[in-house]
Amino acid sequence: MKKVKALILRTAGTNCDCETQTAFELSGAIAERIHVNALIEKKDKIFEYDILVFPGGFSYGDDIASGKILANEVKNKLGNRIKKFALSGRPIIGICNGFQVLVKMGLLPDPELFEQVSTLSYNDSDKFECRWVYLKTEKKIKNESNCVWTKNLPDIISLPIAHGEGKFIPDGRKLLDSLNKNNQIVFRYCSKDGGKPEYPLDPNGSVDQIAGICNTAGNVFGLMPHPERYIFALQHPARKSFCGGVYGWGKVIFQNAVDFVK
C-alpha cells in the first residue's frame, strides 16, 4: 500500500507544526516539517509529497496582518507550483494561521482564480480568543461534506480555537452566495445544540458564523479551529471523546486526508 507523504511548511513564528506532524504520523503518513526557505531553494521538491500543510502559529509575528507576509512570500516564490499542486487534486490544509495564509494568497476559495477575494480580520472583541467551541459540519451532498478532509464527522463537533484575527469576511454577498451554493462552507460556529451562537461560542463575529471553507473540489481546506489539538480523547476538557475510544475528532480530519490519498 502507498505510503502517504505530508509536507508541513514552517517558518519564523510557526508553533503548531510538531503537533500536526504527530497527527499525520498517527494517521499512517510520513510527515516532514520543512522550512519555507528550503522549499524555495528546491521548488520542485513539493511534488514529492501527497499532502501540503500550512500549520498554525503566528508566522513572522503577524506583522502587517496575520499570515500576510508568508502568503506573499509563498505566492511570489512558489505560487505556480502550489497552484499546480492544488489543481492536481492533492489535499492541502491551512489551520488557523495557515487558513489566513491560504485566504490571503488567494488559494481559497478558488485556486484556479488564485486571487484574494476574502479575508480573516480582527475578532469583534478586539482581543485574542482561546477556548473550545462547537462547530456545525455542513452536509449538503448525499448527507455528506463536500470536503475530503471532513468525511465521517457528526453534525456537531468540538475543537479549540486560539486567534486574534479569525473573523471571516467574503468580498460581498455574491461571493457568500457562491460559497453556499457550491457547498464550500465546511464548518460554522454553533451553540451546543447546533443553534446560532452568541459570544463567546462565536469567538470572532465571522460572516454567517463561518469557521472553515474549502474549494469546489473539496481538496483544499482552511479552518480557524485547531484539529491537531484534539487528536487524543484526553485532550478534551471533559476528559472524554465525543466519538468514543482513544482518539478525538481532530484525528478523523487528518485520517480522512491520508485515506483519500491512498
C-alpha positions as CSV (number, residue, x, y, z in Angstrom):
1,M,0.0,0.0,0.0
2,K,1.2,3.5,-0.9
3,K,2.9,5.4,2.0
4,V,1.4,8.9,2.1
5,K,3.8,11.8,2.5
6,A,2.8,15.1,4.1
7,L,4.8,18.3,3.8
8,I,4.3,20.6,6.8
9,L,5.6,24.1,5.8
10,R,7.1,26.1,8.7
11,T,8.8,29.5,9.1
12,A,9.6,32.0,11.8
13,G,6.6,32.1,14.2
14,T,5.1,28.7,13.3
15,N,4.3,26.9,16.5
16,C,1.9,24.1,15.8
17,D,4.0,22.1,13.3
18,C,5.1,19.4,15.8
19,E,1.5,18.5,16.9
20,T,0.4,18.5,13.3
21,Q,3.3,16.1,12.4
22,T,2.2,13.8,15.2
23,A,-1.4,13.9,13.9
24,F,-0.3,12.7,10.4
25,E,2.0,10.1,11.7
26,L,-0.7,8.6,13.9
27,S,-2.8,8.6,10.7
28,G,-0.3,6.4,8.9
29,A,1.6,9.1,6.9
30,I,5.2,10.1,6.7
31,A,5.2,13.7,7.8
32,E,8.1,16.1,7.4
33,R,8.5,19.7,8.7
34,I,10.3,21.8,6.1
35,H,11.3,25.4,6.3
36,V,9.9,27.7,3.6
37,N,13.5,28.7,2.6
38,A,14.4,25.1,2.0
39,L,11.4,24.6,-0.2
40,I,12.1,27.9,-2.1
41,E,15.7,26.6,-2.8
42,K,14.3,23.3,-4.2
43,K,10.9,24.3,-5.5
44,D,10.0,21.0,-7.3
45,K,10.5,19.1,-4.0
46,I,6.9,20.0,-3.3
47,F,5.8,17.3,-5.8
48,E,7.5,14.6,-3.8
49,Y,4.6,14.9,-1.3
50,D,0.9,14.0,-1.4
51,I,-0.4,16.5,1.1
52,L,0.6,20.1,1.8
53,V,0.1,21.7,5.2
54,F,0.2,25.3,6.4
55,P,0.1,24.9,10.2
56,G,-1.0,27.3,12.9
57,G,1.1,29.9,14.7
58,F,2.0,33.5,14.2
59,S,4.1,33.5,11.0
60,Y,6.5,36.4,11.0
61,G,4.9,37.7,14.2
62,D,1.6,38.5,12.3
63,D,3.3,41.7,11.1
64,I,1.2,43.8,8.6
65,A,-1.7,41.3,9.1
66,S,-2.0,37.7,10.2
67,G,-0.5,35.4,7.6
68,K,0.1,38.2,5.1
69,I,3.9,38.1,4.8
70,L,4.0,34.3,4.4
71,A,1.1,34.4,1.9
72,N,3.0,36.9,-0.2
73,E,6.3,35.0,0.1
74,V,4.8,31.7,-0.9
75,K,2.7,33.1,-3.7
76,N,5.6,35.1,-5.2
77,K,8.2,32.4,-5.0
78,L,6.2,29.1,-5.1
79,G,2.8,30.2,-6.5
80,N,2.8,28.3,-9.8
81,R,3.8,25.1,-8.1
82,I,1.3,25.4,-5.3
83,K,-1.5,26.2,-7.7
84,K,-0.5,23.1,-9.7
85,F,-0.4,21.0,-6.5
86,A,-3.9,22.2,-5.6
87,L,-5.4,21.7,-9.1
88,S,-4.0,18.2,-9.3
89,G,-6.4,17.3,-6.5
90,R,-3.9,16.7,-3.8
91,P,-5.1,17.6,-0.3
92,I,-4.0,21.0,1.2
93,I,-4.9,22.2,4.6
94,G,-4.4,25.5,6.4
95,I,-5.0,25.6,10.1
96,C,-5.6,28.9,11.9
97,N,-2.6,31.0,10.7
98,G,-2.4,28.6,7.8
99,F,-6.0,29.3,6.9
100,Q,-5.1,33.0,6.9
101,V,-2.3,32.3,4.5
102,L,-4.5,30.3,2.1
103,V,-7.1,33.1,2.0
104,K,-4.6,35.9,1.7
105,M,-2.6,34.3,-1.1
106,G,-5.9,33.5,-2.9
107,L,-5.7,29.7,-2.9
108,L,-9.1,29.7,-1.1
109,P,-11.8,29.8,-2.1
110,D,-10.7,29.3,-5.7
111,P,-7.2,28.0,-6.6
112,E,-8.0,28.4,-10.3
113,L,-8.6,32.2,-9.8
114,F,-5.7,32.4,-7.3
115,E,-6.6,35.9,-6.2
116,Q,-7.6,37.2,-2.7
117,V,-11.4,37.6,-2.5
118,S,-11.9,37.3,1.2
119,T,-10.0,37.9,4.4
120,L,-9.7,36.9,8.1
121,S,-9.7,40.1,10.2
122,Y,-9.7,41.1,13.8
123,N,-12.1,39.5,16.2
124,D,-15.1,41.6,17.1
125,S,-13.9,41.5,20.7
126,D,-10.6,43.2,19.6
127,K,-8.6,40.7,21.6
128,F,-7.1,37.2,21.4
129,E,-9.7,34.5,22.0
130,C,-8.8,31.0,23.2
131,R,-11.4,28.3,24.1
132,W,-13.2,25.2,22.9
133,V,-16.1,25.9,20.6
134,Y,-18.8,23.9,18.9
135,L,-18.8,23.5,15.1
136,K,-21.6,22.5,12.8
137,T,-20.5,20.3,9.9
138,E,-22.2,21.3,6.7
139,K,-23.6,18.3,4.9
140,K,-25.4,19.0,1.7
141,I,-24.4,16.4,-0.8
142,K,-25.9,13.0,0.0
143,N,-25.8,13.9,3.7
144,E,-22.0,14.2,3.5
145,S,-19.5,17.1,3.4
146,N,-18.1,18.3,0.1
147,C,-14.7,18.4,1.7
148,V,-12.4,15.4,1.6
149,W,-11.0,16.3,5.0
150,T,-14.3,16.2,6.9
151,K,-15.9,12.9,5.9
152,N,-17.4,10.7,8.6
153,L,-17.9,13.6,11.1
154,P,-21.1,14.0,13.0
155,D,-23.3,17.1,12.7
156,I,-21.6,18.9,15.6
157,I,-18.1,18.5,16.9
158,S,-15.9,20.5,19.4
159,L,-12.5,21.9,18.7
160,P,-10.3,24.5,20.3
161,I,-9.7,28.0,18.8
162,A,-6.8,30.4,19.6
163,H,-6.6,33.5,17.5
164,G,-6.9,37.3,17.4
165,E,-7.8,37.6,13.7
166,G,-10.3,34.9,12.9
167,K,-13.3,36.9,11.5
168,F,-14.0,35.5,8.0
169,I,-15.2,38.2,5.6
170,P,-16.0,37.4,2.0
171,D,-15.9,40.1,-0.7
172,G,-19.6,40.8,-0.9
173,R,-22.9,38.9,-1.0
174,K,-22.3,37.4,-4.4
175,L,-19.2,35.5,-3.1
176,L,-21.0,34.4,0.0
177,D,-23.9,33.1,-2.0
178,S,-21.5,31.3,-4.3
179,L,-19.8,29.6,-1.3
180,N,-23.2,28.4,0.0
181,K,-24.3,27.2,-3.5
182,N,-21.1,25.3,-4.2
183,N,-21.1,23.6,-0.8
184,Q,-17.8,25.3,0.1
185,I,-18.7,26.3,3.7
186,V,-17.4,23.3,5.7
187,F,-17.7,24.5,9.4
188,R,-19.8,27.1,11.1
189,Y,-19.6,28.1,14.8
190,C,-22.7,27.0,16.7
191,S,-24.2,26.5,20.1
192,K,-24.0,23.2,21.9
193,D,-27.4,22.2,20.3
194,G,-26.5,23.5,16.8
195,G,-28.2,26.8,17.1
196,K,-26.8,30.3,16.3
197,P,-24.1,31.0,18.8
198,E,-23.5,34.2,20.9
199,Y,-20.1,35.3,22.1
200,P,-18.0,33.6,23.4
201,L,-19.1,30.5,21.5
202,D,-19.0,32.7,18.4
203,P,-15.4,33.8,19.1
204,N,-14.9,36.4,16.3
205,G,-18.1,37.5,14.6
206,S,-17.4,35.8,11.2
207,V,-19.9,36.4,8.5
208,D,-22.6,33.7,8.7
209,Q,-20.5,32.1,11.6
210,I,-18.1,30.7,9.0
211,A,-15.2,28.7,10.7
212,G,-13.9,26.8,7.7
213,I,-14.2,26.7,3.9
214,C,-12.9,24.5,1.0
215,N,-12.5,24.9,-2.8
216,T,-15.2,23.4,-5.0
217,A,-13.2,20.2,-5.5
218,G,-13.0,19.8,-1.7
219,N,-9.3,19.0,-1.5
220,V,-8.1,22.5,-0.3
221,F,-9.4,23.2,3.2
222,G,-8.9,26.0,5.6
223,L,-10.2,26.4,9.2
224,M,-9.6,28.6,12.2
225,P,-10.1,25.9,14.9
226,H,-7.2,23.5,15.7
227,P,-7.8,19.8,14.9
228,E,-4.3,18.9,15.8
229,R,-5.1,19.9,19.4
230,Y,-7.8,17.3,19.6
231,I,-6.1,14.1,18.5
232,F,-6.5,12.2,21.7
233,A,-9.7,11.9,23.7
234,L,-7.9,13.0,26.9
235,Q,-7.1,16.4,25.3
236,H,-10.8,17.4,25.7
237,P,-11.5,19.4,28.9
238,A,-14.3,16.9,29.7
239,R,-11.6,14.2,29.6
240,K,-13.7,12.1,27.2
241,S,-14.1,11.8,23.5
242,F,-17.5,12.5,21.8
243,C,-16.6,9.8,19.3
244,G,-15.5,7.3,21.9
245,G,-12.2,5.4,22.2
246,V,-8.7,6.8,22.3
247,Y,-8.9,9.5,19.7
248,G,-10.7,12.8,19.3
249,W,-12.4,14.3,16.3
250,G,-9.3,16.1,15.1
251,K,-7.7,12.8,14.3
252,V,-10.6,12.0,12.0
253,I,-9.8,15.1,9.9
254,F,-6.1,14.1,9.3
255,Q,-7.1,10.4,8.8
256,N,-9.5,11.4,6.1
257,A,-6.8,13.1,4.0
258,V,-4.4,10.2,4.4
259,D,-7.1,7.7,3.4
260,F,-8.1,9.9,0.4
261,V,-4.6,9.8,-1.0
262,K,-4.3,6.0,-0.5
